[in-house]
Amino acid sequence: MTRSLTKGPYVDPRLLKKIEGKKPENTPPIKTWLRASVISPEMVGFTFLVHNGKDFPEVLATEDMVGHRLGEFVSTRKFIRHGGKMQKELEQKKKETEIAAAQAAKATGDGKK
């Protein structure tokens, strides 16, 4: 649900204080846990390290991101893969072909010496 227009966007004052009077080019990434904070025009060009629950992926604030929240650009869920028995069989075949290709390359390399 969006925030009321009368209240305006939520930009955390501590985050604005960290970028106040600094230039984006020579500022190190700013570490933050404030995923709900809205990206304001003053933040454009700065790099943020936004917490996703485990680590801090980098987010470079661009002009297109203004009005969106910092948390929108960092996923909190890690996709492993779909699959099952069929997926395992495909991976096993791929691994076998790589091993066979490596052995063939090794065999041709030994014959040249």
N, C-alpha and C positions, 0 to 999 in steps of 0.2 A: 504494500500500500504506500502511496506517495505521501510526502510531507505536505502539510497545509501551506498554501501559497501565502497566507498572512504571516506565517512564522518564517518563511524563507528557507534556504538550504542550510543544512547543518554542516558547518565547517568548524572543526575543533580549534579553539584558540591556541592550544599548545602546539599544534601542527603549524599554524600560521606564524607563531613566534619563532619556530625553528628555521623558517625560510625567510623571515623578515630581514631585509637589508642585505641579502646574499645574492650572488649571481649563480645561475644553474651550471655554468661551465666549470667553475672551480670549487664546487661544493660536493663533498662525498655523498653517497646515497644516505637518505634519511630513513632510519629504522622506525617502524611504527606498528602498533597493534590496532590502530583506529581504522578498521575496515569500513565503518559506517560513515566516515567523513566524506563529504562531497568534494570533488576536485574543482577548485576555483581557478579563475584566470591567472591569479598570482602564482599558482603551482606549475604552470606550463613550463616544460624544459627541465624540471627537477626530476631526479631519480629517487624512487621510494622503495624501501624494502618492506613489503607488506606481509604480515604474519598470516599463514594459512592453516595454523593449527599445529604444524610441525617445524617448518623452516620459514625462511624469508625470501621468496622469489622477488626479483627486481621488476619494477613497473616504471616505465618512463612516461611521465604525464605529457600528452600531446594536446593540441587544440581541439581535436575531435572528442577527447575524453571529458571536457568541461561539462559539468552538470551530472556526471555519473559518479558513483561511489568507488572508492579505492578497492573495495572487496570484490567488485564485479570483474576485475581483471586478473584475479588470482584464484585458481580453483582450489577448493578444499578437499576434493575427492580425487583419489588416484585410480585411474582405470588400468587394470591389469591386462585382461584380454578375455574374449569369449572363447569357448571351445569345450572340448571334452575328449572323447576317444578319437574322433576323426581329426581334431586339431593336433593331438599328440602324434598320430601316425604321419601327418604331413610334415611336422617338424622333424621327426626321426628320418624320413626320406631325404629331407633337405640336408640334414647333418651328414648322412651317409654319402650323398653326392659330393659334398664339400671335402670329406675325408678322401674319397676316391680321386678327386681332382688334385688334391695336394700330393697324394702318393704318386700319381701319374707325372706330375711336374717334377717331383723328386727323382723319379726313375729316369726321366729324359735328361735331367741335369747331371746325373752320375755318369751316363754314357758318353758325354762330351769330353770328359777329362781324360 
